[in-house]
């Protein structure tokens, strides 16, 4: 499902125009982005949680040359679904 399909589905489910649904979606994404920049986690009921985690620096080895390199630390965005959603996906159930 791409962005246009999500917005069309949101507009259909809420009964509003696509332009208003797109505005709601953009506002939601902007608010989530601001929270992530501040380092806050976001938990959405019946879906899961998004969290910014820090990955530590590590040493990797290039398999072809054997050269060792240092990978600097970085921040990554992670998502952890709720267990019931995870089970539904494994079983292939529709909601």
PyMOL Python script that loads the backbone (N, CA, C, O; Angstrom):
from pymol import cmd

cmd.read_pdbstr("""\
ATOM      1  N   UNK A   1       0.853  -1.170   0.000  1.00  0.00           N
ATOM      2  CA  UNK A   1       0.000   0.000   0.000  1.00  0.00           C
ATOM      3  C   UNK A   1       0.899   1.234   0.000  1.00  0.00           C
ATOM      4  O   UNK A   1       1.794   1.356   0.837  1.00  0.00           O
ATOM      5  N   UNK A   2       0.661   2.138  -0.931  1.00  0.00           N
ATOM      6  CA  UNK A   2       1.468   3.358  -0.983  1.00  0.00           C
ATOM      7  C   UNK A   2       0.731   4.524  -0.317  1.00  0.00           C
ATOM      8  O   UNK A   2      -0.378   4.363   0.194  1.00  0.00           O
ATOM      9  N   UNK A   3       1.358   5.684  -0.333  1.00  0.00           N
ATOM     10  CA  UNK A   3       0.824   6.857   0.353  1.00  0.00           C
ATOM     11  C   UNK A   3      -0.563   7.248  -0.170  1.00  0.00           C
ATOM     12  O   UNK A   3      -1.457   7.554   0.618  1.00  0.00           O
ATOM     13  N   UNK A   4      -0.745   7.237  -1.498  1.00  0.00           N
ATOM     14  CA  UNK A   4      -2.039   7.621  -2.078  1.00  0.00           C
ATOM     15  C   UNK A   4      -3.137   6.650  -1.654  1.00  0.00           C
ATOM     16  O   UNK A   4      -4.261   7.064  -1.371  1.00  0.00           O
ATOM     17  N   UNK A   5      -2.814   5.373  -1.611  1.00  0.00           N
ATOM     18  CA  UNK A   5      -3.803   4.369  -1.217  1.00  0.00           C
ATOM     19  C   UNK A   5      -4.177   4.506   0.258  1.00  0.00           C
ATOM     20  O   UNK A   5      -5.341   4.336   0.622  1.00  0.00           O
ATOM     21  N   UNK A   6      -3.204   4.810   1.099  1.00  0.00           N
ATOM     22  CA  UNK A   6      -3.480   5.016   2.524  1.00  0.00           C
ATOM     23  C   UNK A   6      -4.395   6.222   2.711  1.00  0.00           C
ATOM     24  O   UNK A   6      -5.352   6.169   3.484  1.00  0.00           O
ATOM     25  N   UNK A   7      -4.099   7.299   2.007  1.00  0.00           N
ATOM     26  CA  UNK A   7      -4.915   8.520   2.124  1.00  0.00           C
ATOM     27  C   UNK A   7      -6.327   8.268   1.605  1.00  0.00           C
ATOM     28  O   UNK A   7      -7.296   8.730   2.207  1.00  0.00           O
ATOM     29  N   UNK A   8      -6.455   7.536   0.491  1.00  0.00           N
ATOM     30  CA  UNK A   8      -7.790   7.224  -0.043  1.00  0.00           C
ATOM     31  C   UNK A   8      -8.580   6.359   0.945  1.00  0.00           C
ATOM     32  O   UNK A   8      -9.776   6.571   1.141  1.00  0.00           O
ATOM     33  N   UNK A   9      -7.915   5.396   1.558  1.00  0.00           N
ATOM     34  CA  UNK A   9      -8.574   4.541   2.546  1.00  0.00           C
ATOM     35  C   UNK A   9      -8.990   5.339   3.783  1.00  0.00           C
ATOM     36  O   UNK A   9     -10.083   5.145   4.314  1.00  0.00           O
ATOM     37  N   UNK A  10      -8.119   6.232   4.235  1.00  0.00           N
ATOM     38  CA  UNK A  10      -8.433   7.079   5.384  1.00  0.00           C
ATOM     39  C   UNK A  10      -9.613   7.987   5.077  1.00  0.00           C
ATOM     40  O   UNK A  10     -10.492   8.164   5.920  1.00  0.00           O
ATOM     41  N   UNK A  11      -9.642   8.566   3.878  1.00  0.00           N
ATOM     42  CA  UNK A  11     -10.747   9.444   3.480  1.00  0.00           C
ATOM     43  C   UNK A  11     -12.058   8.659   3.426  1.00  0.00           C
ATOM     44  O   UNK A  11     -13.099   9.154   3.858  1.00  0.00           O
ATOM     45  N   UNK A  12     -12.005   7.453   2.902  1.00  0.00           N
ATOM     46  CA  UNK A  12     -13.209   6.625   2.799  1.00  0.00           C
ATOM     47  C   UNK A  12     -13.721   6.235   4.184  1.00  0.00           C
ATOM     48  O   UNK A  12     -14.924   6.293   4.441  1.00  0.00           O
ATOM     49  N   UNK A  13     -12.812   5.839   5.075  1.00  0.00           N
ATOM     50  CA  UNK A  13     -13.222   5.395   6.415  1.00  0.00           C
ATOM     51  C   UNK A  13     -13.750   6.535   7.278  1.00  0.00           C
ATOM     52  O   UNK A  13     -14.647   6.331   8.097  1.00  0.00           O
ATOM     53  N   UNK A  14     -13.198   7.737   7.098  1.00  0.00           N
ATOM     54  CA  UNK A  14     -13.637   8.868   7.919  1.00  0.00           C
ATOM     55  C   UNK A  14     -14.766   9.666   7.268  1.00  0.00           C
ATOM     56  O   UNK A  14     -15.440  10.449   7.937  1.00  0.00           O
ATOM     57  N   UNK A  15     -14.973   9.469   5.963  1.00  0.00           N
ATOM     58  CA  UNK A  15     -16.025  10.191   5.267  1.00  0.00           C
ATOM     59  C   UNK A  15     -15.650  11.624   4.939  1.00  0.00           C
ATOM     60  O   UNK A  15     -16.526  12.451   4.685  1.00  0.00           O
ATOM     61  N   UNK A  16     -14.365  11.929   4.940  1.00  0.00           N
ATOM     62  CA  UNK A  16     -13.943  13.290   4.594  1.00  0.00           C
ATOM     63  C   UNK A  16     -13.266  13.285   3.224  1.00  0.00           C
ATOM     64  O   UNK A  16     -13.039  12.229   2.635  1.00  0.00           O
ATOM     65  N   UNK A  17     -12.956  14.458   2.737  1.00  0.00           N
ATOM     66  CA  UNK A  17     -12.313  14.584   1.430  1.00  0.00           C
ATOM     67  C   UNK A  17     -10.871  14.113   1.503  1.00  0.00           C
ATOM     68  O   UNK A  17     -10.261  14.100   2.573  1.00  0.00           O
ATOM     69  N   UNK A  18     -10.338  13.727   0.360  1.00  0.00           N
ATOM     70  CA  UNK A  18      -8.961  13.235   0.292  1.00  0.00           C
ATOM     71  C   UNK A  18      -7.959  14.311   0.713  1.00  0.00           C
ATOM     72  O   UNK A  18      -6.933  13.997   1.316  1.00  0.00           O
ATOM     73  N   UNK A  19      -8.247  15.565   0.402  1.00  0.00           N
ATOM     74  CA  UNK A  19      -7.327  16.644   0.770  1.00  0.00           C
ATOM     75  C   UNK A  19      -7.245  16.801   2.289  1.00  0.00           C
ATOM     76  O   UNK A  19      -6.172  17.063   2.832  1.00  0.00           O
ATOM     77  N   UNK A  20      -8.380  16.640   2.971  1.00  0.00           N
ATOM     78  CA  UNK A  20      -8.386  16.727   4.428  1.00  0.00           C
ATOM     79  C   UNK A  20      -7.681  15.515   5.036  1.00  0.00           C
ATOM     80  O   UNK A  20      -6.953  15.647   6.020  1.00  0.00           O
ATOM     81  N   UNK A  21      -7.898  14.332   4.449  1.00  0.00           N
ATOM     82  CA  UNK A  21      -7.223  13.119   4.925  1.00  0.00           C
ATOM     83  C   UNK A  21      -5.717  13.241   4.738  1.00  0.00           C
ATOM     84  O   UNK A  21      -4.946  12.815   5.597  1.00  0.00           O
ATOM     85  N   UNK A  22      -5.298  13.819   3.619  1.00  0.00           N
ATOM     86  CA  UNK A  22      -3.866  14.019   3.377  1.00  0.00           C
ATOM     87  C   UNK A  22      -3.289  14.994   4.395  1.00  0.00           C
ATOM     88  O   UNK A  22      -2.177  14.794   4.882  1.00  0.00           O
ATOM     89  N   UNK A  23      -4.032  16.042   4.720  1.00  0.00           N
ATOM     90  CA  UNK A  23      -3.598  17.014   5.719  1.00  0.00           C
ATOM     91  C   UNK A  23      -3.453  16.344   7.086  1.00  0.00           C
ATOM     92  O   UNK A  23      -2.487  16.597   7.806  1.00  0.00           O
ATOM     93  N   UNK A  24      -4.427  15.480   7.444  1.00  0.00           N
ATOM     94  CA  UNK A  24      -4.352  14.751   8.717  1.00  0.00           C
ATOM     95  C   UNK A  24      -3.122  13.853   8.739  1.00  0.00           C
ATOM     96  O   UNK A  24      -2.410  13.791   9.742  1.00  0.00           O
ATOM     97  N   UNK A  25      -2.873  13.160   7.635  1.00  0.00           N
ATOM     98  CA  UNK A  25      -1.729  12.252   7.549  1.00  0.00           C
ATOM     99  C   UNK A  25      -0.419  13.019   7.667  1.00  0.00           C
ATOM    100  O   UNK A  25       0.485  12.593   8.386  1.00  0.00           O
ATOM    101  N   UNK A  26      -0.309  14.142   6.972  1.00  0.00           N
ATOM    102  CA  UNK A  26       0.907  14.959   7.037  1.00  0.00           C
ATOM    103  C   UNK A  26       1.140  15.496   8.443  1.00  0.00           C
ATOM    104  O   UNK A  26       2.277  15.547   8.914  1.00  0.00           O
ATOM    105  N   UNK A  27       0.054  15.900   9.117  1.00  0.00           N
ATOM    106  CA  UNK A  27       0.163  16.403  10.485  1.00  0.00           C
ATOM    107  C   UNK A  27       0.629  15.303  11.430  1.00  0.00           C
ATOM    108  O   UNK A  27       1.481  15.535  12.288  1.00  0.00           O
ATOM    109  N   UNK A  28       0.069  14.106  11.273  1.00  0.00           N
ATOM    110  CA  UNK A  28       0.464  12.964  12.101  1.00  0.00           C
ATOM    111  C   UNK A  28       1.940  12.622  11.902  1.00  0.00           C
ATOM    112  O   UNK A  28       2.669  12.419  12.873  1.00  0.00           O
ATOM    113  N   UNK A  29       2.373  12.560  10.660  1.00  0.00           N
ATOM    114  CA  UNK A  29       3.766  12.219  10.359  1.00  0.00           C
ATOM    115  C   UNK A  29       4.716  13.290  10.895  1.00  0.00           C
ATOM    116  O   UNK A  29       5.781  12.964  11.420  1.00  0.00           O
ATOM    117  N   UNK A  30       4.344  14.558  10.768  1.00  0.00           N
ATOM    118  CA  UNK A  30       5.178  15.642  11.289  1.00  0.00           C
ATOM    119  C   UNK A  30       5.292  15.562  12.808  1.00  0.00           C
ATOM    120  O   UNK A  30       6.374  15.751  13.365  1.00  0.00           O
ATOM    121  N   UNK A  31       4.172  15.282  13.477  1.00  0.00           N
ATOM    122  CA  UNK A  31       4.194  15.170  14.942  1.00  0.00           C
ATOM    123  C   UNK A  31       5.046  13.987  15.385  1.00  0.00           C
ATOM    124  O   UNK A  31       5.792  14.087  16.359  1.00  0.00           O
ATOM    125  N   UNK A  32       4.938  12.870  14.673  1.00  0.00           N
ATOM    126  CA  UNK A  32       5.757  11.703  15.009  1.00  0.00           C
ATOM    127  C   UNK A  32       7.241  12.014  14.779  1.00  0.00           C
ATOM    128  O   UNK A  32       8.086  11.654  15.599  1.00  0.00           O
ATOM    129  N   UNK A  33       7.549  12.671  13.681  1.00  0.00           N
ATOM    130  CA  UNK A  33       8.930  13.035  13.385  1.00  0.00           C
ATOM    131  C   UNK A  33       9.522  13.940  14.451  1.00  0.00           C
ATOM    132  O   UNK A  33      10.676  13.766  14.842  1.00  0.00           O
ATOM    133  N   UNK A  34       8.741  14.908  14.925  1.00  0.00           N
ATOM    134  CA  UNK A  34       9.211  15.795  15.990  1.00  0.00           C
ATOM    135  C   UNK A  34       9.505  15.016  17.266  1.00  0.00           C
ATOM    136  O   UNK A  34      10.495  15.279  17.949  1.00  0.00           O
ATOM    137  N   UNK A  35       8.643  14.058  17.582  1.00  0.00           N
ATOM    138  CA  UNK A  35       8.865  13.230  18.778  1.00  0.00           C
ATOM    139  C   UNK A  35      10.126  12.395  18.645  1.00  0.00           C
ATOM    140  O   UNK A  35      10.884  12.246  19.604  1.00  0.00           O
ATOM    141  N   UNK A  36      10.353  11.849  17.453  1.00  0.00           N
ATOM    142  CA  UNK A  36      11.554  11.037  17.246  1.00  0.00           C
ATOM    143  C   UNK A  36      12.819  11.883  17.374  1.00  0.00           C
ATOM    144  O   UNK A  36      13.820  11.427  17.927  1.00  0.00           O
ATOM    145  N   UNK A  37      12.774  13.112  16.864  1.00  0.00           N
ATOM    146  CA  UNK A  37      13.940  13.998  16.965  1.00  0.00           C
ATOM    147  C   UNK A  37      14.259  14.339  18.414  1.00  0.00           C
ATOM    148  O   UNK A  37      15.417  14.565  18.763  1.00  0.00           O
ATOM    149  N   UNK A  38      13.229  14.375  19.256  1.00  0.00           N
ATOM    150  CA  UNK A  38      13.436  14.646  20.679  1.00  0.00           C
ATOM    151  C   UNK A  38      13.850  13.392  21.440  1.00  0.00           C
ATOM    152  O   UNK A  38      14.195  13.467  22.619  1.00  0.00           O
ATOM    153  N   UNK A  39      13.817  12.229  20.768  1.00  0.00           N
ATOM    154  CA  UNK A  39      14.206  10.984  21.405  1.00  0.00           C
ATOM    155  C   UNK A  39      13.083  10.290  22.145  1.00  0.00           C
ATOM    156  O   UNK A  39      13.325   9.345  22.895  1.00  0.00           O
ATOM    157  N   UNK A  40      11.849  10.750  21.941  1.00  0.00           N
ATOM    158  CA  UNK A  40      10.697  10.151  22.616  1.00  0.00           C
ATOM    159  C   UNK A  40      10.204   8.919  21.863  1.00  0.00           C
ATOM    160  O   UNK A  40      10.304   8.848  20.638  1.00  0.00           O
ATOM    161  N   UNK A  41       9.676   7.957  22.601  1.00  0.00           N
ATOM    162  CA  UNK A  41       9.060   6.775  22.011  1.00  0.00           C
ATOM    163  C   UNK A  41       7.577   7.053  21.798  1.00  0.00           C
ATOM    164  O   UNK A  41       6.981   7.857  22.515  1.00  0.00           O
ATOM    165  N   UNK A  42       6.989   6.394  20.820  1.00  0.00           N
ATOM    166  CA  UNK A  42       5.564   6.538  20.531  1.00  0.00           C
ATOM    167  C   UNK A  42       4.936   5.156  20.587  1.00  0.00           C
ATOM    168  O   UNK A  42       5.395   4.225  19.927  1.00  0.00           O
ATOM    169  N   UNK A  43       3.878   5.033  21.384  1.00  0.00           N
ATOM    170  CA  UNK A  43       3.153   3.774  21.485  1.00  0.00           C
ATOM    171  C   UNK A  43       1.744   3.983  20.955  1.00  0.00           C
ATOM    172  O   UNK A  43       1.025   4.874  21.407  1.00  0.00           O
ATOM    173  N   UNK A  44       1.358   3.152  19.991  1.00  0.00           N
ATOM    174  CA  UNK A  44       0.036   3.241  19.389  1.00  0.00           C
ATOM    175  C   UNK A  44      -0.732   1.975  19.745  1.00  0.00           C
ATOM    176  O   UNK A  44      -0.304   0.864  19.432  1.00  0.00           O
ATOM    177  N   UNK A  45      -1.872   2.157  20.404  1.00  0.00           N
ATOM    178  CA  UNK A  45      -2.685   1.008  20.806  1.00  0.00           C
ATOM    179  C   UNK A  45      -3.069   0.167  19.603  1.00  0.00           C
ATOM    180  O   UNK A  45      -3.328   0.701  18.525  1.00  0.00           O
ATOM    181  N   UNK A  46      -3.105  -1.128  19.779  1.00  0.00           N
ATOM    182  CA  UNK A  46      -3.467  -2.112  18.747  1.00  0.00           C
ATOM    183  C   UNK A  46      -2.512  -2.125  17.555  1.00  0.00           C
ATOM    184  O   UNK A  46      -2.844  -2.685  16.511  1.00  0.00           O
ATOM    185  N   UNK A  47      -1.339  -1.521  17.692  1.00  0.00           N
ATOM    186  CA  UNK A  47      -0.348  -1.543  16.615  1.00  0.00           C
ATOM    187  C   UNK A  47       1.022  -1.917  17.160  1.00  0.00           C
ATOM    188  O   UNK A  47       1.551  -2.981  16.837  1.00  0.00           O
ATOM    189  N   UNK A  48       1.602  -1.046  17.988  1.00  0.00           N
ATOM    190  CA  UNK A  48       2.926  -1.309  18.532  1.00  0.00           C
ATOM    191  C   UNK A  48       3.597  -0.032  18.969  1.00  0.00           C
ATOM    192  O   UNK A  48       2.943   0.990  19.181  1.00  0.00           O
ATOM    193  N   UNK A  49       4.920  -0.098  19.103  1.00  0.00           N
ATOM    194  CA  UNK A  49       5.648   1.080  19.565  1.00  0.00           C
ATOM    195  C   UNK A  49       6.835   1.367  18.647  1.00  0.00           C
ATOM    196  O   UNK A  49       7.489   0.461  18.129  1.00  0.00           O
ATOM    197  N   UNK A  50       7.082   2.656  18.469  1.00  0.00           N
ATOM    198  CA  UNK A  50       8.227   3.153  17.722  1.00  0.00           C
ATOM    199  C   UNK A  50       9.191   3.754  18.732  1.00  0.00           C
ATOM    200  O   UNK A  50       8.772   4.450  19.656  1.00  0.00           O
ATOM    201  N   UNK A  51      10.481   3.488  18.559  1.00  0.00           N
ATOM    202  CA  UNK A  51      11.463   3.997  19.513  1.00  0.00           C
ATOM    203  C   UNK A  51      12.772   4.291  18.795  1.00  0.00           C
ATOM    204  O   UNK A  51      13.175   3.562  17.888  1.00  0.00           O
ATOM    205  N   UNK A  52      13.428   5.366  19.209  1.00  0.00           N
ATOM    206  CA  UNK A  52      14.746   5.703  18.687  1.00  0.00           C
ATOM    207  C   UNK A  52      15.769   5.058  19.613  1.00  0.00           C
ATOM    208  O   UNK A  52      15.778   5.307  20.819  1.00  0.00           O
ATOM    209  N   UNK A  53      16.632   4.224  19.032  1.00  0.00           N
ATOM    210  CA  UNK A  53      17.665   3.550  19.815  1.00  0.00           C
ATOM    211  C   UNK A  53      19.034   3.922  19.285  1.00  0.00           C
ATOM    212  O   UNK A  53      19.207   4.211  18.101  1.00  0.00           O
ATOM    213  N   UNK A  54      20.007   3.908  20.192  1.00  0.00           N
ATOM    214  CA  UNK A  54      21.374   4.221  19.805  1.00  0.00           C
ATOM    215  C   UNK A  54      22.130   2.923  19.594  1.00  0.00           C
ATOM    216  O   UNK A  54      22.194   2.085  20.494  1.00  0.00           O
ATOM    217  N   UNK A  55      22.707   2.751  18.402  1.00  0.00           N
ATOM    218  CA  UNK A  55      23.556   1.599  18.131  1.00  0.00           C
ATOM    219  C   UNK A  55      24.993   2.016  18.431  1.00  0.00           C
ATOM    220  O   UNK A  55      25.451   3.064  17.976  1.00  0.00           O
ATOM    221  N   UNK A  56      25.682   1.210  19.183  1.00  0.00           N
ATOM    222  CA  UNK A  56      27.051   1.517  19.563  1.00  0.00           C
ATOM    223  C   UNK A  56      28.001   1.325  18.386  1.00  0.00           C
ATOM    224  O   UNK A  56      27.684   0.646  17.409  1.00  0.00           O
ATOM    225  N   UNK A  57      29.180   1.945  18.506  1.00  0.00           N
ATOM    226  CA  UNK A  57      30.167   1.751  17.447  1.00  0.00           C
ATOM    227  C   UNK A  57      30.644   0.309  17.496  1.00  0.00           C
ATOM    228  O   UNK A  57      30.645  -0.332  18.546  1.00  0.00           O
ATOM    229  N   UNK A  58      31.051  -0.185  16.323  1.00  0.00           N
ATOM    230  CA  UNK A  58      31.517  -1.559  16.258  1.00  0.00           C
ATOM    231  C   UNK A  58      32.570  -1.699  15.172  1.00  0.00           C
ATOM    232  O   UNK A  58      32.719  -0.838  14.306  1.00  0.00           O
ATOM    233  N   UNK A  59      33.284  -2.791  15.241  1.00  0.00           N
ATOM    234  CA  UNK A  59      34.324  -3.070  14.254  1.00  0.00           C
ATOM    235  C   UNK A  59      33.799  -4.138  13.314  1.00  0.00           C
ATOM    236  O   UNK A  59      33.292  -5.173  13.746  1.00  0.00           O
ATOM    237  N   UNK A  60      33.930  -3.868  12.008  1.00  0.00           N
ATOM    238  CA  UNK A  60      33.529  -4.847  11.006  1.00  0.00           C
ATOM    239  C   UNK A  60      34.748  -5.221  10.184  1.00  0.00           C
ATOM    240  O   UNK A  60      35.739  -4.491  10.153  1.00  0.00           O
ATOM    241  N   UNK A  61      34.668  -6.357   9.523  1.00  0.00           N
ATOM    242  CA  UNK A  61      35.765  -6.825   8.685  1.00  0.00           C
ATOM    243  C   UNK A  61      35.245  -7.020   7.272  1.00  0.00           C
ATOM    244  O   UNK A  61      34.232  -7.685   7.055  1.00  0.00           O
ATOM    245  N   UNK A  62      35.949  -6.435   6.316  1.00  0.00           N
ATOM    246  CA  UNK A  62      35.621  -6.614   4.907  1.00  0.00           C
ATOM    247  C   UNK A  62      36.017  -8.044   4.537  1.00  0.00           C
ATOM    248  O   UNK A  62      37.195  -8.389   4.628  1.00  0.00           O
ATOM    249  N   UNK A  63      35.059  -8.889   4.118  1.00  0.00           N
ATOM    250  CA  UNK A  63      35.377 -10.291   3.862  1.00  0.00           C
ATOM    251  C   UNK A  63      36.346 -10.518   2.701  1.00  0.00           C
ATOM    252  O   UNK A  63      37.094 -11.495   2.710  1.00  0.00           O
ATOM    253  N   UNK A  64      36.346  -9.640   1.710  1.00  0.00           N
ATOM    254  CA  UNK A  64      37.227  -9.857   0.554  1.00  0.00           C
ATOM    255  C   UNK A  64      38.664  -9.404   0.823  1.00  0.00           C
ATOM    256  O   UNK A  64      39.608 -10.023   0.332  1.00  0.00           O
ATOM    257  N   UNK A  65      38.837  -8.328   1.600  1.00  0.00           N
ATOM    258  CA  UNK A  65      40.198  -7.824   1.838  1.00  0.00           C
ATOM    259  C   UNK A  65      40.706  -8.151   3.233  1.00  0.00           C
ATOM    260  O   UNK A  65      41.912  -8.118   3.479  1.00  0.00           O
ATOM    261  N   UNK A  66      39.802  -8.463   4.140  1.00  0.00           N
ATOM    262  CA  UNK A  66      40.213  -8.733   5.514  1.00  0.00           C
ATOM    263  C   UNK A  66      40.491  -7.462   6.306  1.00  0.00           C
ATOM    264  O   UNK A  66      40.907  -7.524   7.463  1.00  0.00           O
ATOM    265  N   UNK A  67      40.259  -6.306   5.681  1.00  0.00           N
ATOM    266  CA  UNK A  67      40.518  -5.023   6.344  1.00  0.00           C
ATOM    267  C   UNK A  67      39.449  -4.764   7.404  1.00  0.00           C
ATOM    268  O   UNK A  67      38.258  -4.946   7.151  1.00  0.00           O
ATOM    269  N   UNK A  68      39.882  -4.340   8.588  1.00  0.00           N
ATOM    270  CA  UNK A  68      38.964  -4.023   9.679  1.00  0.00           C
ATOM    271  C   UNK A  68      38.635  -2.539   9.634  1.00  0.00           C
ATOM    272  O   UNK A  68      39.507  -1.701   9.407  1.00  0.00           O
ATOM    273  N   UNK A  69      37.350  -2.228   9.855  1.00  0.00           N
ATOM    274  CA  UNK A  69      36.894  -0.839   9.826  1.00  0.00           C
ATOM    275  C   UNK A  69      36.025  -0.570  11.045  1.00  0.00           C
ATOM    276  O   UNK A  69      35.363  -1.468  11.564  1.00  0.00           O
ATOM    277  N   UNK A  70      36.037   0.662  11.488  1.00  0.00           N
ATOM    278  CA  UNK A  70      35.228   1.081  12.623  1.00  0.00           C
ATOM    279  C   UNK A  70      33.959   1.758  12.102  1.00  0.00           C
ATOM    280  O   UNK A  70      34.028   2.727  11.347  1.00  0.00           O
ATOM    281  N   UNK A  71      32.806   1.238  12.513  1.00  0.00           N
ATOM    282  CA  UNK A  71      31.526   1.833  12.145  1.00  0.00           C
ATOM    283  C   UNK A  71      31.120   2.740  13.310  1.00  0.00           C
ATOM    284  O   UNK A  71      31.008   2.273  14.443  1.00  0.00           O
ATOM    285  N   UNK A  72      30.899   4.025  13.043  1.00  0.00           N
ATOM    286  CA  UNK A  72      30.570   4.951  14.131  1.00  0.00           C
ATOM    287  C   UNK A  72      29.190   4.678  14.725  1.00  0.00           C
ATOM    288  O   UNK A  72      28.362   4.030  14.086  1.00  0.00           O
ATOM    289  N   UNK A  73      28.931   5.171  15.954  1.00  0.00           N
ATOM    290  CA  UNK A  73      27.605   4.992  16.544  1.00  0.00           C
ATOM    291  C   UNK A  73      26.563   5.774  15.751  1.00  0.00           C
ATOM    292  O   UNK A  73      26.870   6.780  15.111  1.00  0.00           O
ATOM    293  N   UNK A  74      25.327   5.289  15.807  1.00  0.00           N
ATOM    294  CA  UNK A  74      24.254   5.985  15.088  1.00  0.00           C
ATOM    295  C   UNK A  74      22.924   5.735  15.781  1.00  0.00           C
ATOM    296  O   UNK A  74      22.786   4.808  16.578  1.00  0.00           O
ATOM    297  N   UNK A  75      21.948   6.578  15.463  1.00  0.00           N
ATOM    298  CA  UNK A  75      20.596   6.438  15.981  1.00  0.00           C
ATOM    299  C   UNK A  75      19.743   5.749  14.924  1.00  0.00           C
ATOM    300  O   UNK A  75      19.811   6.087  13.742  1.00  0.00           O
ATOM    301  N   UNK A  76      18.937   4.777  15.359  1.00  0.00           N
ATOM    302  CA  UNK A  76      18.059   4.065  14.433  1.00  0.00           C
ATOM    303  C   UNK A  76      16.640   4.061  14.994  1.00  0.00           C
ATOM    304  O   UNK A  76      16.444   4.053  16.209  1.00  0.00           O
ATOM    305  N   UNK A  77      15.667   4.066  14.109  1.00  0.00           N
ATOM    306  CA  UNK A  77      14.264   4.014  14.495  1.00  0.00           C
ATOM    307  C   UNK A  77      13.828   2.555  14.449  1.00  0.00           C
ATOM    308  O   UNK A  77      14.005   1.886  13.430  1.00  0.00           O
ATOM    309  N   UNK A  78      13.256   2.055  15.551  1.00  0.00           N
ATOM    310  CA  UNK A  78      12.804   0.670  15.606  1.00  0.00           C
ATOM    311  C   UNK A  78      11.297   0.623  15.821  1.00  0.00           C
ATOM    312  O   UNK A  78      10.706   1.552  16.373  1.00  0.00           O
ATOM    313  N   UNK A  79      10.689  -0.465  15.380  1.00  0.00           N
ATOM    314  CA  UNK A  79       9.263  -0.695  15.577  1.00  0.00           C
ATOM    315  C   UNK A  79       9.087  -2.069  16.184  1.00  0.00           C
ATOM    316  O   UNK A  79       9.684  -3.041  15.721  1.00  0.00           O
ATOM    317  N   UNK A  80       8.268  -2.152  17.221  1.00  0.00           N
ATOM    318  CA  UNK A  80       7.961  -3.420  17.856  1.00  0.00           C
ATOM    319  C   UNK A  80       6.438  -3.578  17.868  1.00  0.00           C
ATOM    320  O   UNK A  80       5.749  -2.856  18.589  1.00  0.00           O
ATOM    321  N   UNK A  81       5.908  -4.517  17.077  1.00  0.00           N
ATOM    322  CA  UNK A  81       4.455  -4.707  17.058  1.00  0.00           C
ATOM    323  C   UNK A  81       3.971  -5.372  18.334  1.00  0.00           C
ATOM    324  O   UNK A  81       4.740  -6.036  19.028  1.00  0.00           O
ATOM    325  N   UNK A  82       2.679  -5.188  18.645  1.00  0.00           N
ATOM    326  CA  UNK A  82       2.112  -5.854  19.816  1.00  0.00           C
ATOM    327  C   UNK A  82       2.037  -7.353  19.501  1.00  0.00           C
ATOM    328  O   UNK A  82       1.913  -7.733  18.336  1.00  0.00           O
ATOM    329  N   UNK A  83       2.110  -8.199  20.526  1.00  0.00           N
ATOM    330  CA  UNK A  83       2.131  -9.651  20.288  1.00  0.00           C
ATOM    331  C   UNK A  83       0.930 -10.186  19.501  1.00  0.00           C
ATOM    332  O   UNK A  83       1.090 -11.079  18.668  1.00  0.00           O
ATOM    333  N   UNK A  84      -0.263  -9.655  19.753  1.00  0.00           N
ATOM    334  CA  UNK A  84      -1.439 -10.161  19.031  1.00  0.00           C
ATOM    335  C   UNK A  84      -1.363  -9.842  17.541  1.00  0.00           C
ATOM    336  O   UNK A  84      -1.782 -10.656  16.718  1.00  0.00           O
ATOM    337  N   UNK A  85      -0.843  -8.685  17.181  1.00  0.00           N
ATOM    338  CA  UNK A  85      -0.672  -8.323  15.771  1.00  0.00           C
ATOM    339  C   UNK A  85       0.381  -9.215  15.128  1.00  0.00           C
ATOM    340  O   UNK A  85       0.224  -9.658  13.990  1.00  0.00           O
ATOM    341  N   UNK A  86       1.442  -9.471  15.858  1.00  0.00           N
ATOM    342  CA  UNK A  86       2.505 -10.336  15.362  1.00  0.00           C
ATOM    343  C   UNK A  86       1.956 -11.739  15.066  1.00  0.00           C
ATOM    344  O   UNK A  86       2.288 -12.340  14.044  1.00  0.00           O
ATOM    345  N   UNK A  87       1.121 -12.248  15.965  1.00  0.00           N
ATOM    346  CA  UNK A  87       0.519 -13.570  15.773  1.00  0.00           C
ATOM    347  C   UNK A  87      -0.414 -13.584  14.562  1.00  0.00           C
ATOM    348  O   UNK A  87      -0.411 -14.541  13.787  1.00  0.00           O
ATOM    349  N   UNK A  88      -1.211 -12.528  14.396  1.00  0.00           N
ATOM    350  CA  UNK A  88      -2.115 -12.453  13.246  1.00  0.00           C
ATOM    351  C   UNK A  88      -1.342 -12.457  11.934  1.00  0.00           C
ATOM    352  O   UNK A  88      -1.755 -13.090  10.963  1.00  0.00           O
ATOM    353  N   UNK A  89      -0.222 -11.749  11.912  1.00  0.00           N
ATOM    354  CA  UNK A  89       0.590 -11.698  10.688  1.00  0.00           C
ATOM    355  C   UNK A  89       1.195 -13.067  10.399  1.00  0.00           C
ATOM    356  O   UNK A  89       1.225 -13.502   9.248  1.00  0.00           O
ATOM    357  N   UNK A  90       1.675 -13.749  11.437  1.00  0.00           N
ATOM    358  CA  UNK A  90       2.238 -15.084  11.251  1.00  0.00           C
ATOM    359  C   UNK A  90       1.208 -16.066  10.716  1.00  0.00           C
ATOM    360  O   UNK A  90       1.519 -16.910   9.875  1.00  0.00           O
ATOM    361  N   UNK A  91      -0.030 -15.949  11.212  1.00  0.00           N
ATOM    362  CA  UNK A  91      -1.102 -16.865  10.785  1.00  0.00           C
ATOM    363  C   UNK A  91      -1.754 -16.440   9.489  1.00  0.00           C
ATOM    364  O   UNK A  91      -2.504 -17.215   8.895  1.00  0.00           O
ATOM    365  N   UNK A  92      -1.483 -15.213   9.029  1.00  0.00           N
ATOM    366  CA  UNK A  92      -2.076 -14.723   7.793  1.00  0.00           C
ATOM    367  C   UNK A  92      -3.520 -14.296   7.932  1.00  0.00           C
ATOM    368  O   UNK A  92      -4.269 -14.306   6.955  1.00  0.00           O
ATOM    369  N   UNK A  93      -3.926 -13.916   9.154  1.00  0.00           N
ATOM    370  CA  UNK A  93      -5.310 -13.513   9.387  1.00  0.00           C
ATOM    371  C   UNK A  93      -5.532 -12.068   8.951  1.00  0.00           C
ATOM    372  O   UNK A  93      -4.617 -11.246   8.977  1.00  0.00           O
ATOM    373  N   UNK A  94      -6.772 -11.779   8.550  1.00  0.00           N
ATOM    374  CA  UNK A  94      -7.169 -10.401   8.279  1.00  0.00           C
ATOM    375  C   UNK A  94      -7.887  -9.877   9.488  1.00  0.00           C
ATOM    376  O   UNK A  94      -8.503 -10.635  10.238  1.00  0.00           O
ATOM    377  N   UNK A  95      -7.807  -8.552   9.683  1.00  0.00           N
ATOM    378  CA  UNK A  95      -8.441  -7.957  10.863  1.00  0.00           C
ATOM    379  C   UNK A  95      -9.896  -7.734  10.643  1.00  0.00           C
ATOM    380  O   UNK A  95     -10.587  -7.240  11.534  1.00  0.00           O
TER     381      UNK A  95
END
""", "prot")
cmd.dss("prot")
cmd.show_as("cartoon", "prot")
cmd.util.cbc("prot")
cmd.orient("prot")
